[in-house]
Amino acid sequence: MPNCGCGEHPSYGRLCPVIMTISTTVRPATDLGYLLHKHPDRVQEFTQSCGVARVFYPEANEDRCTAALLLDVDAIRLARTSGRFAPDYTLGQYVNDRPYAASSLLSVALADVFRTARTGRCTMKPELASTPIPLEISLPALPCRGGPELAERLFAPLGWNVEARTVPLDDAFPEWGDSRYVRLTLRGDIRLADALNHLYVLLPVLDDAKHYWVASDEIDKLIRAGESWLAEHPERALITRRYLRHQSALTRSALERLAELGDDVEEELEPPVDEEPGNDAVLETDSMVTTPLNLLRREAVLGALGKLDARTIIDLGCGSGQLVSALLENPGFTKIGGADVSTRALTLAARRLRLDRMPERRRDRLHLFQAALTYTDHRFAGYDAAVLMEVVEHIDPPRLTALEQVIFGTARPGHVIVTTPNSEYNVRYTDLHGMRHRDHRFEWSQAEFRSWASKVCDVHGYTVDFRPVGEDDPEVGPPTQMAVFARVGGDNV
């Protein structure tokens, strides 16, 4: 194990336990204690299966506050709790880098110690908990299979300014070269809950190892921790494979689940590859390569719109703007709207669309705005076609009537395209228990979807055509079902 890089321990045999610091300069900076649910004036201890985690504050004043998570790993306890299936390396079980490097041990401790902070809940400072704040996170010794470049690839897309420096094997012997460890510092204006979830997922990903057995419940942990950012990440395939320890069945299931987060995923279900630099050998060549469902959905919607006499389109529940981006590529669509109740989603959409650099002529065709689909809004009206792609299942059933009135009764576009999961297809997803996403209020069978659509037509004066999206399974139907509504009576109101 190399010098940890903290500046206090320059040689072998004098190494720091695992430590991570989180600093902020938001004023008053001591509000960090509220967000972490840990008082700055106390040292708190938390027993872990591998040792003891401690939280303390090296500095705490109105201008700057730093919280430290120190994990003292007991190598003997770790070996004794590793289970009878652990490889017997004799002394290797007791003499290793785990007590000194930020690995999955720290990730698990972070999840336990900052459990409430990771959810973004803070009764005393709710606005601060939901707001990006200036953060600086430091990890003196982080195993990183891929070097500083990989750390940059994983953290930079999340809004971090990344400083990653390779730790030498020993400062006294530079000819020995560099170790596989980096000293990592992250800086950025990030919501604290998001920052903690970034670390929870990415620490074991950088190490490309976990100290515990990975089973199907790890998929749920990954989805929960990454639902607000993993779908957008350009390295999501690598992250998923490494997080799940390269288990192809779990990886495929996780990627299928991610594809159900909405139209905010462009995940290729690609086979895993050997990620050592310079080696592109394929380790597995099973049938994991397929077109992701979210892409099939978007193509189906674009195909349906292309066959309609529609030149103005609004994406209701536009999320991070993938469909809006595709619509902008078609000059035949002269006016494009995007509405979402989430300001965060609209911020992501603006970033994806590069609004700050968008040419004026293109920008004139676009109108992004915040709105709730269950309340009448004049901005929904005046479009030839409206799209609700993977939206209705996020509405509480008692509020569906309000949505129907707002869209079909008041805005009344000439056509409405609705896509939603087919609950009957869920049996085809390995390791899926319940609905496809925890924010789904319901998922309809094919018969239930048709019944709902027929009632909408009867009440509001539309006809409807049903189409499958994805492979139409002869037993359970397609994974996604689509309805194309046409208003009876011609031109838009």
C-alpha positions as CSV (number, residue, x, y, z in Angstrom):
1,M,0.0,0.0,0.0
2,P,1.5,3.4,-1.0
3,N,1.8,6.6,0.9
4,C,-1.8,7.8,1.5
5,G,-0.9,11.3,0.3
6,C,-2.1,13.2,3.3
7,G,1.3,14.7,3.9
8,E,1.7,13.2,7.4
9,H,2.8,9.7,6.6
10,P,5.6,9.6,4.1
11,S,6.5,5.9,4.2
12,Y,5.3,2.4,4.6
13,G,3.9,1.3,8.0
14,R,2.5,4.7,8.9
15,L,-0.8,4.9,7.1
16,C,-4.1,6.7,7.7
17,P,-7.4,4.9,8.2
18,V,-10.0,5.6,5.5
19,I,-11.0,9.2,5.6
20,M,-13.2,11.5,3.5
21,T,-13.9,15.2,4.1
22,I,-16.9,17.3,2.9
23,S,-16.5,21.1,3.0
24,T,-18.8,23.9,2.2
25,T,-18.5,27.7,2.1
26,V,-22.3,28.4,2.0
27,R,-23.1,30.9,4.7
28,P,-23.6,30.1,7.4
29,A,-21.4,27.1,6.6
30,T,-22.3,25.4,9.9
31,D,-25.7,24.6,8.3
32,L,-23.8,21.6,6.9
33,G,-24.5,20.0,10.2
34,Y,-28.2,20.2,9.6
35,L,-27.9,18.7,6.1
36,L,-25.8,15.8,7.4
37,H,-27.9,15.4,10.6
38,K,-24.6,15.4,12.6
39,H,-23.9,18.2,15.1
40,P,-20.6,20.0,14.5
41,D,-19.8,20.1,18.3
42,R,-19.8,16.4,18.8
43,V,-17.8,13.3,17.7
44,Q,-20.2,10.5,16.8
45,E,-19.4,6.8,16.4
46,F,-21.1,4.2,14.4
47,T,-20.3,0.5,14.6
48,Q,-19.8,-1.2,11.3
49,S,-19.3,-4.8,10.4
50,C,-15.7,-4.0,9.5
51,G,-14.8,-1.6,12.3
52,V,-16.0,1.8,13.6
53,A,-17.0,4.9,11.6
54,R,-16.6,8.3,13.2
55,V,-18.0,11.7,12.1
56,F,-16.3,14.9,13.4
57,Y,-15.7,18.5,12.2
58,P,-12.1,19.6,11.9
59,E,-13.4,23.2,11.2
60,A,-16.8,24.7,11.7
61,N,-17.5,28.4,11.4
62,E,-19.8,30.7,9.4
63,D,-17.4,31.0,6.5
64,R,-16.3,27.4,6.1
65,C,-17.3,24.1,7.6
66,T,-15.7,20.6,7.1
67,A,-17.2,17.3,8.1
68,A,-14.9,14.2,8.2
69,L,-15.9,10.6,7.9
70,L,-13.2,8.5,9.4
71,L,-13.5,4.7,9.1
72,D,-11.2,2.6,11.3
73,V,-11.2,-0.8,9.6
74,D,-10.4,-3.9,11.8
75,A,-8.7,-6.3,9.4
76,I,-9.2,-9.2,11.8
77,R,-12.9,-8.5,12.2
78,L,-13.2,-8.1,8.4
79,A,-11.5,-11.5,7.8
80,R,-13.7,-13.2,10.4
81,T,-16.9,-11.9,8.9
82,S,-16.0,-12.5,5.3
83,G,-17.7,-15.9,5.3
84,R,-16.6,-19.4,4.5
85,F,-16.6,-18.7,0.7
86,A,-13.9,-16.0,1.0
87,P,-10.6,-17.1,-0.7
88,D,-8.1,-18.1,1.9
89,Y,-5.0,-16.1,1.4
90,T,-3.9,-16.6,5.0
91,L,-2.0,-13.4,5.8
92,G,-3.6,-11.7,2.8
93,Q,-6.9,-11.6,4.7
94,Y,-5.2,-9.6,7.5
95,V,-2.6,-7.5,5.6
96,N,-4.2,-5.5,2.8
97,D,-5.1,-2.0,1.7
98,R,-8.7,-2.0,2.9
99,P,-8.0,-0.2,6.2
100,Y,-6.4,2.7,4.3
101,A,-8.1,3.2,1.0
102,A,-11.6,4.5,0.1
103,S,-13.3,1.4,-1.2
104,S,-16.7,-0.3,-0.9
105,L,-16.1,-0.3,2.9
106,L,-16.3,3.4,3.0
107,S,-19.2,3.4,0.6
108,V,-21.2,1.2,2.9
109,A,-20.2,3.3,6.0
110,L,-21.3,6.4,4.1
111,A,-24.7,4.9,3.3
112,D,-25.2,4.0,6.9
113,V,-23.9,7.1,8.6
114,F,-25.5,9.6,6.2
115,R,-28.7,7.6,5.5
116,T,-31.1,10.5,6.0
117,A,-28.8,13.0,4.3
118,R,-28.8,10.8,1.1
119,T,-32.6,11.1,0.8
120,G,-32.4,14.9,0.7
121,R,-34.7,15.3,3.8
122,C,-34.0,18.1,6.2
123,T,-36.8,19.4,8.4
124,M,-34.8,22.3,9.8
125,K,-33.4,23.5,6.4
126,P,-35.6,22.1,3.6
127,E,-34.8,24.8,1.0
128,L,-31.0,24.3,1.6
129,A,-31.4,20.5,1.3
130,S,-33.0,20.9,-2.2
131,T,-30.5,23.6,-3.4
132,P,-27.0,23.1,-4.9
133,I,-24.4,24.4,-2.6
134,P,-20.6,24.9,-3.0
135,L,-19.0,21.6,-2.0
136,E,-15.4,20.3,-1.8
137,I,-14.9,16.6,-1.2
138,S,-11.5,15.1,-0.6
139,L,-10.4,11.5,-0.6
140,P,-6.6,11.2,0.1
141,A,-6.3,7.5,-1.1
142,L,-8.7,6.1,-3.6
143,P,-8.1,2.9,-5.5
144,C,-8.8,3.7,-9.1
145,R,-8.6,1.0,-11.8
146,G,-8.3,3.4,-14.8
147,G,-6.3,6.1,-13.2
148,P,-7.1,9.9,-12.9
149,E,-8.7,9.8,-16.4
150,L,-11.4,7.4,-15.2
151,A,-12.1,9.6,-12.2
152,E,-12.6,12.5,-14.6
153,R,-14.9,10.5,-16.8
154,L,-17.1,9.4,-14.0
155,F,-17.4,12.6,-11.9
156,A,-17.1,15.5,-14.5
157,P,-20.4,14.7,-16.2
158,L,-22.1,15.1,-12.8
159,G,-21.0,18.7,-12.5
160,W,-17.9,18.2,-10.5
161,N,-14.5,20.0,-11.1
162,V,-12.2,17.0,-10.7
163,E,-8.7,17.1,-9.4
164,A,-7.2,13.6,-9.5
165,R,-3.5,13.0,-8.9
166,T,-1.8,9.6,-8.9
167,V,-0.3,8.7,-5.6
168,P,3.4,7.5,-6.0
169,L,4.3,4.1,-4.6
170,D,6.8,5.9,-2.4
171,D,7.9,9.5,-2.4
172,A,11.4,8.3,-1.3
173,F,11.8,6.1,-4.4
174,P,10.3,7.9,-7.4
175,E,11.8,5.2,-9.7
176,W,9.2,2.8,-8.4
177,G,6.6,4.7,-10.3
178,D,2.9,5.3,-9.5
179,S,0.5,3.2,-7.6
180,R,-3.1,2.4,-8.6
181,Y,-4.3,5.0,-6.1
182,V,-5.3,8.6,-6.7
183,R,-5.8,11.5,-4.4
184,L,-9.2,12.9,-5.4
185,T,-10.7,16.3,-4.8
186,L,-14.1,17.2,-6.1
187,R,-15.4,20.8,-6.2
188,G,-18.8,22.0,-7.5
189,D,-22.2,23.5,-6.7
190,I,-24.1,20.2,-6.1
191,R,-27.0,19.3,-3.9
192,L,-25.5,17.5,-0.9
193,A,-27.9,14.4,-1.3
194,D,-26.8,14.0,-4.9
195,A,-23.1,14.3,-3.9
196,L,-23.4,11.6,-1.3
197,N,-25.2,9.3,-3.8
198,H,-22.5,9.9,-6.4
199,L,-19.9,8.8,-3.9
200,Y,-22.0,5.8,-2.7
201,V,-22.1,4.4,-6.2
202,L,-18.8,5.5,-7.7
203,L,-16.3,4.6,-5.0
204,P,-16.7,0.8,-5.5
205,V,-16.9,1.5,-9.3
206,L,-13.5,3.2,-9.3
207,D,-12.1,0.4,-7.2
208,D,-13.8,-2.2,-9.4
209,A,-14.3,-4.4,-6.4
210,K,-16.7,-4.9,-3.5
211,H,-16.0,-6.6,-0.2
212,Y,-19.3,-8.4,-0.1
213,W,-21.3,-10.7,-2.2
214,V,-23.4,-9.0,-4.8
215,A,-27.0,-10.3,-5.3
216,S,-30.1,-9.0,-7.0
217,D,-30.9,-6.6,-4.2
218,E,-27.9,-4.5,-5.4
219,I,-29.9,-3.6,-8.4
220,D,-32.5,-1.8,-6.3
221,K,-29.7,0.0,-4.4
222,L,-28.2,1.2,-7.6
223,I,-31.5,2.4,-9.0
224,R,-32.4,4.2,-5.8
225,A,-29.0,5.9,-5.5
226,G,-28.7,6.7,-9.2
227,E,-32.2,7.5,-10.3
228,S,-31.6,11.2,-10.5
229,W,-28.3,11.1,-12.4
230,L,-27.3,7.6,-13.7
231,A,-29.8,7.7,-16.5
232,E,-28.0,10.7,-17.9
233,H,-24.4,9.6,-17.4
234,P,-22.4,8.8,-20.5
235,E,-20.5,6.0,-18.6
236,R,-23.6,4.4,-17.2
237,A,-22.9,1.0,-18.8
238,L,-19.4,0.9,-17.3
239,I,-20.8,2.1,-13.9
240,T,-23.5,-0.6,-13.9
241,R,-21.2,-3.4,-14.8
242,R,-18.6,-2.5,-12.2
243,Y,-21.1,-1.8,-9.5
244,L,-22.6,-5.3,-10.0
245,R,-19.2,-6.9,-10.2
246,H,-19.5,-7.8,-13.9
247,Q,-22.3,-10.3,-13.3
248,S,-23.9,-10.2,-16.8
249,A,-27.4,-11.3,-15.7
250,L,-27.6,-8.6,-13.0
251,T,-26.1,-6.0,-15.3
252,R,-28.7,-6.7,-18.0
253,S,-31.5,-6.6,-15.5
254,A,-30.3,-3.3,-14.1
255,L,-30.0,-1.7,-17.6
256,E,-33.5,-2.9,-18.4
257,R,-34.7,-1.2,-15.2
258,L,-32.8,2.0,-16.0
259,A,-34.5,2.1,-19.4
260,E,-37.8,2.3,-17.6
261,L,-36.9,5.5,-15.7
262,G,-38.5,7.4,-18.6
263,D,-37.1,8.7,-21.8
264,D,-33.9,9.9,-20.0
265,V,-31.9,6.8,-20.8
266,E,-30.0,5.9,-23.9
267,E,-28.5,2.8,-22.5
268,E,-26.9,0.3,-24.9
269,L,-27.3,-3.2,-23.4
270,E,-23.8,-4.0,-24.6
271,P,-21.7,-7.0,-23.6
272,P,-19.1,-6.2,-20.9
273,V,-15.5,-5.8,-22.1
274,D,-12.1,-6.0,-20.4
275,E,-11.6,-2.5,-19.2
276,E,-7.8,-2.7,-18.7
277,P,-6.2,0.1,-20.8
278,G,-5.4,-1.1,-24.3
279,N,-7.3,-4.3,-24.1
280,D,-10.6,-4.4,-25.8
281,A,-11.2,-8.1,-25.7
282,V,-14.8,-9.1,-25.3
283,L,-15.3,-11.2,-22.2
284,E,-18.9,-12.2,-22.8
285,T,-20.7,-12.5,-26.1
286,D,-24.2,-13.4,-25.1
287,S,-27.3,-11.8,-26.5
288,M,-27.1,-8.6,-24.4
289,V,-26.8,-6.4,-27.5
290,T,-30.3,-5.1,-28.3
291,T,-32.0,-1.8,-29.0
292,P,-33.0,-0.2,-25.7
293,L,-36.7,0.2,-25.0
294,N,-36.6,3.9,-24.4
295,L,-35.1,4.4,-27.9
296,L,-37.8,2.2,-29.4
297,R,-40.4,4.3,-27.6
298,R,-39.0,7.5,-28.9
299,E,-38.7,6.2,-32.5
300,A,-42.3,4.9,-32.3
301,V,-43.5,8.3,-31.2
302,L,-41.5,10.1,-33.8
303,G,-42.8,7.7,-36.4
304,A,-46.4,8.3,-35.4
305,L,-45.9,12.1,-35.5
306,G,-44.4,11.8,-38.9
307,K,-47.6,10.3,-40.3
308,L,-49.8,13.0,-38.9
309,D,-50.5,16.4,-40.4
310,A,-48.9,18.0,-37.4
311,R,-46.4,20.9,-37.5
312,T,-46.6,22.1,-33.9
313,I,-45.9,19.5,-31.1
314,I,-45.8,19.7,-27.3
315,D,-44.1,17.2,-25.1
316,L,-46.0,17.0,-21.9
317,G,-43.7,15.7,-19.1
318,C,-40.7,16.3,-21.2
319,G,-38.1,15.3,-18.6
320,S,-34.6,16.0,-19.6
321,G,-35.6,16.8,-23.2
322,Q,-34.6,13.8,-25.3
323,L,-37.8,13.8,-27.3
324,V,-37.7,17.6,-27.6
325,S,-34.1,17.4,-28.9
326,A,-35.2,14.9,-31.6
327,L,-38.2,17.1,-32.6
328,L,-35.9,20.0,-33.0
329,E,-33.9,18.0,-35.6
330,N,-36.9,17.9,-37.9
331,P,-37.4,21.3,-39.6
332,G,-40.9,20.3,-40.5
333,F,-41.9,20.9,-36.9
334,T,-42.2,24.7,-36.7
335,K,-43.2,25.0,-33.0
336,I,-42.1,22.7,-30.2
337,G,-43.1,22.9,-26.6
338,G,-41.8,21.1,-23.6
339,A,-43.5,21.2,-20.2
340,D,-42.5,19.4,-16.9
341,V,-43.5,19.9,-13.3
342,S,-39.8,19.4,-12.2
343,T,-37.5,22.4,-12.4
344,R,-34.6,20.0,-12.1
345,A,-35.8,18.1,-15.2
346,L,-36.1,21.4,-17.1
347,T,-32.5,22.4,-16.0
348,L,-31.3,19.1,-17.4
349,A,-33.2,19.7,-20.6
350,A,-31.7,23.2,-21.0
351,R,-28.3,21.7,-20.5
352,R,-28.9,18.9,-23.0
353,L,-30.3,21.3,-25.6
354,R,-27.5,23.8,-25.0
355,L,-30.0,26.6,-24.8
356,D,-27.3,29.1,-24.0
357,R,-25.6,28.4,-27.3
358,M,-28.6,27.5,-29.4
359,P,-28.9,29.5,-32.7
360,E,-31.6,32.1,-32.6
361,R,-33.7,30.6,-35.4
362,R,-33.8,27.2,-33.7
363,R,-34.4,28.8,-30.3
364,D,-37.5,30.6,-31.7
365,R,-39.1,27.3,-32.4
366,L,-38.8,26.1,-28.8
367,H,-40.8,26.9,-25.7
368,L,-39.8,25.2,-22.4
369,F,-41.8,25.9,-19.3
370,Q,-42.7,24.5,-15.9
371,A,-46.3,23.3,-15.4
372,A,-48.4,20.7,-13.7
373,L,-50.4,18.6,-16.1
374,T,-53.4,18.3,-13.8
375,Y,-54.1,22.1,-13.8
376,T,-55.5,24.0,-16.7
377,D,-52.7,26.1,-18.5
378,H,-53.3,28.2,-21.6
379,R,-49.8,27.3,-22.7
380,F,-50.8,23.7,-23.4
381,A,-53.3,24.9,-26.1
382,G,-52.6,25.7,-29.8
383,Y,-50.6,22.6,-30.7
384,D,-51.4,20.2,-33.5
385,A,-50.2,17.2,-31.4
386,A,-49.4,16.5,-27.8
387,V,-47.2,13.7,-26.5
388,L,-47.4,12.0,-23.0
389,M,-44.6,9.5,-23.2
390,E,-44.3,7.4,-20.0
391,V,-46.2,10.1,-18.0
392,V,-49.7,8.9,-17.0
393,E,-48.4,6.1,-14.7
394,H,-46.8,8.8,-12.6
395,I,-50.2,10.4,-11.9
396,D,-52.2,9.4,-8.8
397,P,-55.3,7.6,-10.1
398,P,-57.7,10.0,-8.5
399,R,-56.0,12.8,-10.4
400,L,-56.2,11.2,-13.8
401,T,-59.6,12.7,-14.5
402,A,-58.1,16.2,-14.0
403,L,-55.3,15.3,-16.5
404,E,-57.8,14.1,-19.0
405,Q,-59.8,17.3,-18.7
406,V,-56.8,19.5,-19.0
407,I,-55.4,17.8,-22.1
408,F,-58.3,16.3,-23.9
409,G,-61.1,18.6,-22.7
410,T,-59.4,22.1,-22.6
411,A,-56.2,22.1,-24.6
412,R,-57.8,19.7,-27.2
413,P,-54.9,19.2,-29.7
414,G,-55.7,17.5,-32.9
415,H,-53.8,14.4,-31.8
416,V,-52.5,13.0,-28.5
417,I,-50.0,10.2,-28.3
418,V,-49.8,8.3,-25.0
419,T,-47.3,5.6,-24.1
420,T,-47.2,3.6,-20.9
421,P,-45.8,0.3,-19.6
422,N,-47.6,-2.9,-20.2
423,S,-47.8,-4.5,-16.7
424,E,-48.3,-8.0,-18.3
425,Y,-44.8,-7.8,-19.7
426,N,-43.2,-7.3,-16.3
427,V,-42.8,-11.1,-15.9
428,R,-40.1,-10.9,-18.6
429,Y,-37.9,-8.7,-16.5
430,T,-35.5,-10.8,-14.3
431,D,-35.3,-9.7,-10.7
432,L,-38.2,-7.2,-11.0
433,H,-40.6,-7.4,-8.1
434,G,-43.5,-5.0,-8.3
435,M,-43.7,-2.1,-10.7
436,R,-40.9,-0.9,-13.0
437,H,-40.2,2.3,-11.1
438,R,-40.8,3.3,-7.5
439,D,-42.5,6.5,-8.6
440,H,-45.1,4.7,-10.7
441,R,-48.5,5.0,-9.1
442,F,-49.9,2.2,-11.2
443,E,-49.1,0.1,-14.3
444,W,-51.9,-1.0,-16.7
445,S,-52.5,-4.3,-18.4
446,Q,-53.4,-4.0,-22.1
447,A,-57.1,-4.4,-21.3
448,E,-57.0,-1.7,-18.6
449,F,-55.2,0.7,-21.0
450,R,-57.7,0.2,-23.7
451,S,-60.6,0.6,-21.3
452,W,-59.1,4.0,-20.0
453,A,-58.5,5.2,-23.6
454,S,-62.0,4.3,-24.7
455,K,-63.6,6.2,-21.8
456,V,-61.4,9.3,-22.7
457,C,-62.7,9.1,-26.3
458,D,-66.4,8.8,-25.2
459,V,-66.1,11.8,-22.9
460,H,-64.0,14.1,-24.9
461,G,-64.7,13.3,-28.6
462,Y,-61.7,11.4,-29.8
463,T,-61.0,8.2,-31.6
464,V,-58.0,6.0,-30.7
465,D,-55.6,3.6,-32.4
466,F,-53.5,1.2,-30.4
467,R,-49.9,0.1,-31.3
468,P,-47.2,-2.0,-29.7
469,V,-43.8,-0.7,-28.9
470,G,-41.0,-3.2,-28.7
471,E,-41.2,-6.9,-29.3
472,D,-44.8,-8.0,-29.3
473,D,-44.6,-11.1,-27.1
474,P,-47.3,-13.6,-28.1
475,E,-48.1,-14.4,-24.5
476,V,-47.9,-11.1,-22.7
477,G,-47.8,-8.5,-25.4
478,P,-45.2,-5.6,-25.9
479,P,-43.2,-4.0,-23.1
480,T,-44.7,-0.6,-23.9
481,Q,-48.2,0.1,-25.2
482,M,-49.0,3.2,-27.3
483,A,-52.3,4.9,-28.1
484,V,-52.7,7.5,-30.8
485,F,-55.8,9.7,-30.2
486,A,-57.4,11.8,-33.0
487,R,-59.9,14.5,-32.2
488,V,-63.2,14.1,-33.9
489,G,-64.1,17.2,-35.9
490,G,-61.0,18.4,-37.8
491,D,-58.8,21.4,-37.1
492,N,-57.4,22.4,-33.7
493,V,-59.4,24.7,-31.6
